[in-house]
């Protein structure tokens, strides 16, 4: 297992409706670079991993356990294990963020519920 990675060298895995994810997995945690097209959404869900993230670009409406905040470049968030949460990209630009999960979440399970509005 390598311990060094370059984001530019990782393959972007299509998740659904234009959303892509690049991920690296450690023994106990994972980190993902996520790109979400304008107005895409991740519906309300929960998982057993703690999730910590930072918005790199774009504008996202993030809801965690009923508390909603508009997050922009530099905004950070923590989603406790099993907390219900969702997000919507609220601008006409692609949003980019980094998510860290502990314990790790496999890419194929992480965003299999993503949809875009009709």
C-alpha positions as CSV (number, residue, x, y, z in Angstrom):
1,X,0.0,0.0,0.0
2,X,1.4,3.4,-1.0
3,X,1.4,6.2,1.6
4,X,1.7,9.1,-0.9
5,X,-0.9,10.1,-3.5
6,X,-1.4,12.9,-6.0
7,X,-5.0,14.0,-6.5
8,X,-4.3,14.6,-10.2
9,X,-3.2,11.0,-10.6
10,X,-6.4,9.4,-9.0
11,X,-9.2,8.2,-11.2
12,X,-12.4,10.1,-10.9
13,X,-15.2,7.6,-10.4
14,X,-18.6,8.6,-11.8
15,X,-21.1,8.3,-9.0
16,X,-24.4,9.4,-10.6
17,X,-25.7,12.3,-12.6
18,X,-22.3,13.9,-13.2
19,X,-21.1,13.6,-9.6
20,X,-17.6,12.2,-9.4
21,X,-15.4,11.1,-6.5
22,X,-11.7,10.4,-6.0
23,X,-10.9,8.5,-2.9
24,X,-8.0,7.1,-0.9
25,X,-8.4,4.5,1.8
26,X,-6.4,4.0,4.9
27,X,-6.7,1.2,7.3
28,X,-9.3,3.0,9.5
29,X,-10.3,6.1,7.5
30,X,-10.9,7.4,4.0
31,X,-10.7,10.7,2.3
32,X,-12.7,11.7,-0.8
33,X,-12.5,14.6,-3.2
34,X,-16.0,15.1,-4.5
35,X,-17.3,17.2,-7.4
36,X,-21.0,18.0,-7.6
37,X,-22.5,19.7,-10.6
38,X,-24.7,22.7,-10.3
39,X,-28.0,22.1,-8.5
40,X,-27.2,18.4,-7.7
41,X,-28.2,16.9,-4.4
42,X,-27.5,14.2,-1.9
43,X,-30.8,13.3,-0.2
44,X,-31.3,12.8,3.5
45,X,-29.3,9.8,4.7
46,X,-27.1,8.6,7.5
47,X,-24.2,6.2,8.1
48,X,-22.1,4.9,10.9
49,X,-19.0,6.8,10.0
50,X,-18.1,10.3,11.4
51,X,-17.8,12.7,8.5
52,X,-15.7,15.8,8.5
53,X,-15.6,18.0,5.4
54,X,-14.5,21.3,3.9
55,X,-15.9,23.1,0.9
56,X,-13.2,24.0,-1.6
57,X,-15.5,25.7,-4.2
58,X,-19.1,26.4,-4.8
59,X,-22.1,27.0,-2.6
60,X,-23.8,24.2,-0.8
61,X,-26.9,24.1,1.5
62,X,-26.0,21.5,4.1
63,X,-28.4,20.1,6.6
64,X,-27.4,18.0,9.6
65,X,-30.0,16.8,12.0
66,X,-32.4,19.5,10.9
67,X,-29.9,22.4,11.2
68,X,-29.3,24.0,7.8
69,X,-26.4,26.3,6.8
70,X,-25.2,27.7,3.5
71,X,-21.6,26.6,3.1
72,X,-19.1,28.4,0.8
73,X,-15.4,28.1,0.1
74,X,-13.6,27.5,3.4
75,X,-16.7,26.3,5.3
76,X,-16.2,23.1,7.3
77,X,-18.7,20.7,8.8
78,X,-18.8,17.7,11.1
79,X,-21.5,15.0,10.7
80,X,-21.6,12.8,13.8
81,X,-22.1,9.0,13.3
82,X,-25.7,8.1,12.4
83,X,-26.7,11.8,12.1
84,X,-29.3,12.4,9.3
85,X,-27.9,14.8,6.7
86,X,-28.3,16.1,3.2
87,X,-26.9,18.7,0.8
88,X,-27.9,20.6,-2.3
89,X,-25.6,22.6,-4.6
90,X,-27.5,26.0,-4.6
91,X,-25.6,27.7,-7.4
92,X,-25.0,27.3,-11.1
93,X,-21.4,26.3,-10.6
94,X,-19.8,23.0,-9.7
95,X,-19.1,22.5,-6.0
96,X,-15.9,20.8,-4.9
97,X,-15.4,19.4,-1.4
98,X,-13.2,17.1,0.6
99,X,-14.8,14.5,3.0
100,X,-13.0,12.5,5.6
101,X,-14.7,9.4,7.0
102,X,-13.8,7.4,10.1
103,X,-14.2,4.5,10.0
104,X,-13.6,4.4,6.3
105,X,-16.5,4.3,3.8
106,X,-16.1,2.4,0.5
107,X,-16.7,4.5,-2.6
108,X,-19.3,2.2,-3.9
109,X,-21.4,2.6,-0.8
110,X,-20.7,6.3,-0.1
111,X,-22.8,8.0,-2.7
112,X,-25.1,5.4,-4.2
113,X,-28.1,7.5,-3.3
114,X,-27.2,10.7,-5.2
115,X,-29.8,12.3,-7.4
116,X,-30.3,15.6,-9.3
117,X,-33.6,17.6,-9.1
118,X,-36.1,17.1,-11.9
